[in-house]
């Protein structure tokens, strides 16, 4: 059912879909929230990688990855994506805890998509806290791993000195910004 009125959430999913393959957007098919540890591990890998990007990013759910065809989610799938449950499940895979918002939006034809907004890390990059393998023993997540989202739209573990230095450099800058903010707050309180 198409609707004439649309919300900011509708505009967000429309914009993300229109952008195509970008390093800050990962597309996932129509699905319910993960139901087992391996599925959560696969999602956690992408969330950690997006959180370790400079500005975070989005997982757009309900879209065929290769063609970017909007498939949409049915109401039963949508209700499984409870933000509190998603954040609690992802918190078992990374430290510090990832921060994810679940945003429901619709396309012009009424197709429902979900955008998971992944916030960038605050002061320290997210580190994987558990190892999980698939049925064949192939690693999905490695405890201690630092995952990143590359410009080539791939989520993978940091593998070069340059990638590590860039990630650590952003952490130093974020920590310095936080320290300056705290100093300014103290000055404002004591010397208005």
C-alpha positions, 0 to 999 in steps of 0.5 A: 500500500503506497502512502503520500506522507512519509517520515524521516525514517522513510527518507533515510531508507530511501536515501540509503537504497539510492546510494548503492554500494558504499563503504558506510552501508551494508545491504542484507536480505529480508530476514528476522533478527538472528536466531542462533550464535553463528548468525549473531556472530555474522551480524556482529562482524559487520557491526564491529566493522562499521563501528570502527569506521570514522562515522559509523554506518548502516546495515540496510535490511530487506535488500538483495545485496548483489542487485540492491533490489528491495525485497522488504520485510514482513511484519513478523520479521520486523518485530524481531528487530527489537533494539534492546535485544539487538544491542544486548546480543551484540554486546556479547561479541564486542568491547566496548559495547556497540551502539545500534539504533533500529529504524523502520522505514518504507519505500514509496510502494509501501515496502518496509526496510530496516536501517540499523544505524551503527554509531562510531566508537566513542574513544576506543575501537571495538574489539571482538570478545569471542571466537565463533566458527561456522559448521565447517570450522571456518572462523566467523569471528576471532577473539581479539580481532579488530574488524574494519569496513573497507572502501571496497565495501568488505568487512574484514580484520585489520591486516596491515600496519597502515590500517592499524595506525589509522584506526589508532590515530582516530582513537587518539583524536576521539580521546583528545576531543573528549578530554577537551570537552571535559576541560571546557565543562570544568572551566565553564562551571568554575569560571562562568 
